[in-house]
């Protein structure tokens, strides 16, 4: 059993650098990932079966968060953590 089995984690900046590294590690530990990044091209490079949702945008505004929540699958009812 992995440390993060059945957890749902939101990763911002997931398309590159530290965010991308976090996505890789989190997936290895068994969590489901909701990946976000302002660079849609980099975000699309992350596509895997284990990523629940992807959303392009900057999450410094309330409208971006509302968009993310409405786009996230209802099967992801609980967000356990965010990075």
C-alpha positions, -999 to 999 in steps of 0.1 A, spaced: 0 0 0 13 34 -10 14 63 14 -11 84 -6 -36 57 -18 -70 71 -25 -60 107 -17 -68 136 -41 -42 162 -44 -43 195 -64 -9 205 -79 -5 240 -93 23 247 -117 22 210 -127 35 215 -162 71 220 -153 98 222 -127 89 215 -91 52 211 -98 59 184 -125 82 166 -101 55 167 -74 30 152 -98 54 123 -106 61 115 -70 25 119 -59 14 95 -86 40 70 -75 26 72 -40 -8 62 -52 -28 95 -51 -51 109 -77 -39 142 -91 -57 173 -103 -31 192 -123 -31 229 -131 -7 252 -150 -9 285 -169 9 268 -198 -16 245 -215 10 229 -238 31 218 -208 0 207 -190 -10 185 -219 24 168 -218 13 153 -184 -17 134 -196 -19 100 -178 -47 78 -167 -40 87 -131 -46 124 -134 -82 131 -126 -85 165 -141 -64 191 -158 -71 228 -160 -52 256 -176 -50 289 -158 -36 310 -130 -52 304 -97 -46 338 -82 -83 348 -87 -116 335 -74 -130 330 -109 -102 305 -117 -110 285 -86 -147 284 -95 -138 272 -130 -115 244 -116 -142 232 -92 -169 231 -119 -145 212 -142 -134 186 -117 -152 153 -119 -178 147 -93 -161 114 -84 -134 136 -69 -156 148 -41 -129 155 -15 -97 174 -20 -71 161 5 -43 185 -2 -29 211 -25 6 221 -36 
